[in-house]
């Protein structure tokens, strides 16, 4: 997941939490009746980017890019009791 913030004349450190809290349409909710409490444990990679554009004043633009996680199976082992990965 990538979050991109474009700010004008304000700080941006306080923006990440409410942005992620508003992502329940993408992530799903922890509790169906509790908005702003997404399943944020589903985020496995997070990039945050900042651009400053003083022309925005106190406005904020937020861009969000998300993709489904790719499942990668662990390599097969020839002997289930051998803790080392298989060597082929």
SVG drawing of the C-alpha trace seen along z (x, -y; Angstrom):
<svg xmlns="http://www.w3.org/2000/svg" viewBox="-23 -29 44 66">
<polyline fill="none" stroke="black" stroke-width="0.4" points="0.0,0.0 1.3,-3.5 -0.1,-6.7 0.9,-10.0 0.2,-13.3 0.3,-16.7 0.2,-19.4 0.4,-23.2 0.9,-25.1 0.4,-22.4 2.2,-19.4 1.6,-16.0 2.5,-13.6 -1.0,-13.6 -2.5,-12.6 -1.5,-8.9 -3.7,-7.5 -7.0,-9.0 -6.2,-8.1 -5.7,-4.4 -8.7,-4.5 -10.9,-5.6 -9.8,-2.6 -12.3,-0.1 -14.0,0.1 -10.6,1.6 -9.4,3.4 -12.7,4.5 -13.8,3.7 -12.7,5.3 -16.3,4.9 -19.2,4.4 -20.9,1.8 -17.6,-0.2 -16.6,-2.5 -13.0,-3.8 -11.6,-0.6 -10.3,1.2 -8.5,4.5 -5.2,2.6 -3.3,5.8 -3.9,6.7 -1.3,4.1 1.9,5.9 3.9,3.2 3.4,-0.6 5.0,-3.4 4.3,-7.0 5.3,-9.9 5.1,-13.7 5.0,-16.6 4.7,-20.2 2.7,-22.6 2.3,-26.0 -0.5,-26.9 -2.8,-24.4 -2.9,-26.5 -4.3,-24.3 -5.9,-21.8 -4.5,-18.3 -4.6,-15.9 -4.3,-12.2 -3.5,-9.5 -3.9,-5.8 -2.5,-2.8 -3.3,0.7 -2.8,4.1 -3.7,7.6 -1.0,9.4 0.7,12.2 0.8,15.5 4.2,17.2 4.3,20.8 7.3,21.9 9.7,24.1 9.0,27.8 11.3,29.9 12.3,33.4 12.2,34.6 9.4,33.0 11.6,33.5 14.6,31.7 14.6,28.0 16.8,26.9 15.3,25.9 15.5,28.5 18.5,28.3 17.8,29.2"/>
</svg>
